[in-house]
Each structure stands twice: as structure tokens, then as C-alpha cells.
């Protein structure tokens, strides 16, 4: 059975929802368990499969907050044009 219109969230739900628990392995160590591809292929298409998570902040926004002004070091031939920047570490 092929289902080319499945979303990534639906595929994840099918695989994790039909996985079989591993014997003698704690829940953290086994994740969803052993995948049962046949069961996943035969299962009905999930209709409410959506992941919920907090979006990470943009990296550029983090760098804007962390970087202090940069200056050029023009005191010698070897260091001409070298940018020196410091990152402010929040405590």
C-alpha cells in the first residue's frame, strides 16, 4: 500500500503508534519500541497527527544579542583588516 500524500507527522504517528515495546528495556532507552512496518502499512491514516513544540529563536537574533561591537585592529601589517569581536556571556 502506498500513500504518497502522507505528511511527515502522519508517517511519524504511523510508525510510533504501531511500534511494539521492547522486553527488558526502560521506556527512555527504547523510545517508541520496535517498528512494525506491516502494522504501520495496514493502519488507518492518522487524521490528527501534528507535532507541537516551541520554535527555537532565530540564530541571527541570538547573535545580535550576544555580540558586542567589533573593531578593526590596524596596528600592524599582519593584523590589518582582522575583525576582533567579543561575545557577551549572560550570567
Backbone torsions as a table, in degrees:
resi	resn	phi	psi	omega
1	UNK	NA	126.5	175.9
2	UNK	-111.1	143.4	178.9
3	UNK	-138.2	78.5	-175.5
4	UNK	-67.0	-11.9	-178.0
5	UNK	-93.3	2.8	179.1
6	UNK	-64.2	141.0	174.9
7	UNK	-84.8	161.8	175.3
8	UNK	-56.3	-37.4	178.4
9	UNK	-64.9	-38.0	178.0
10	UNK	-68.0	-39.1	177.4
11	UNK	-62.6	-45.6	178.7
12	UNK	-59.6	-45.3	179.5
13	UNK	-61.7	-42.6	178.1
14	UNK	-61.4	-45.8	-177.1
15	UNK	-69.9	-45.6	-178.0
16	UNK	-76.4	-31.9	-178.7
17	UNK	-73.1	-21.2	179.8
18	UNK	-108.8	3.9	179.1
19	UNK	-68.0	149.7	-179.8
20	UNK	-102.5	136.2	179.5
21	UNK	-61.7	147.8	176.1
22	UNK	-90.3	136.8	-179.2
23	UNK	-78.1	131.8	175.3
24	UNK	77.8	12.8	179.2
25	UNK	-120.7	134.0	-179.0
26	UNK	-68.4	161.2	-174.6
27	UNK	-59.1	-38.2	-179.5
28	UNK	-68.7	-39.2	-178.2
29	UNK	-70.3	-30.1	-175.7
30	UNK	-97.2	-12.8	-177.3
31	UNK	64.2	-129.2	179.6
32	UNK	-80.1	-16.0	-179.3
33	UNK	112.5	-160.0	180.0
34	UNK	-84.5	127.6	-179.3
35	UNK	-65.3	138.9	174.9
36	UNK	-117.9	89.0	-174.7
37	UNK	-62.7	-35.1	178.9
38	UNK	-64.5	-44.6	178.8
39	UNK	-64.5	-39.1	179.1
40	UNK	-64.7	-40.3	-179.8
41	UNK	-67.5	-32.4	-177.2
42	UNK	-88.8	-14.6	-177.3
43	UNK	-71.7	153.5	177.8
44	UNK	-66.8	151.0	178.5
45	UNK	-66.9	124.3	178.6
46	UNK	-64.0	140.2	-179.7
47	UNK	-104.9	-15.6	-176.7
48	UNK	-120.5	28.0	-176.9
49	UNK	-83.7	100.3	174.2
50	UNK	-140.0	135.7	177.6
51	UNK	-83.3	145.5	174.6
52	UNK	-123.6	128.9	180.0
53	UNK	-157.8	158.6	177.2
54	UNK	-83.8	127.8	179.1
55	UNK	-69.5	139.8	177.3
56	UNK	-73.7	148.3	176.9
57	UNK	-67.9	155.1	177.9
58	UNK	-61.5	139.4	179.1
59	UNK	-60.8	-39.7	-178.7
60	UNK	-63.7	-34.6	177.8
61	UNK	-66.7	-38.7	177.3
62	UNK	-65.2	-42.5	-179.3
63	UNK	-67.4	-36.4	177.4
64	UNK	-60.9	-38.3	-179.0
65	UNK	-74.5	-33.6	-172.8
66	UNK	-86.6	-28.6	-172.7
67	UNK	-83.2	137.7	172.2
68	UNK	-96.3	165.2	-177.8
69	UNK	-56.4	143.4	179.9
70	UNK	-97.7	153.8	175.9
71	UNK	-134.9	156.8	177.9
72	UNK	-94.6	139.6	177.8
73	UNK	-99.3	104.3	-177.2
74	UNK	-111.8	32.7	-175.5
75	UNK	-90.8	1.9	178.7
76	UNK	-168.5	161.1	-176.0
77	UNK	-60.7	-38.1	-176.8
78	UNK	-71.3	-24.9	-175.2
79	UNK	-111.3	9.7	-179.8
80	UNK	-63.5	129.1	176.5
81	UNK	80.9	5.4	179.3
82	UNK	-82.7	126.2	178.5
83	UNK	-86.6	132.7	175.6
84	UNK	-116.2	120.5	-179.9
85	UNK	-126.8	146.1	174.8
86	UNK	-114.4	143.6	173.6
87	UNK	-100.3	130.7	177.0
88	UNK	-80.8	128.3	179.5
89	UNK	-98.8	120.7	179.2
90	UNK	-76.9	138.9	178.5
91	UNK	-116.5	NA	NA
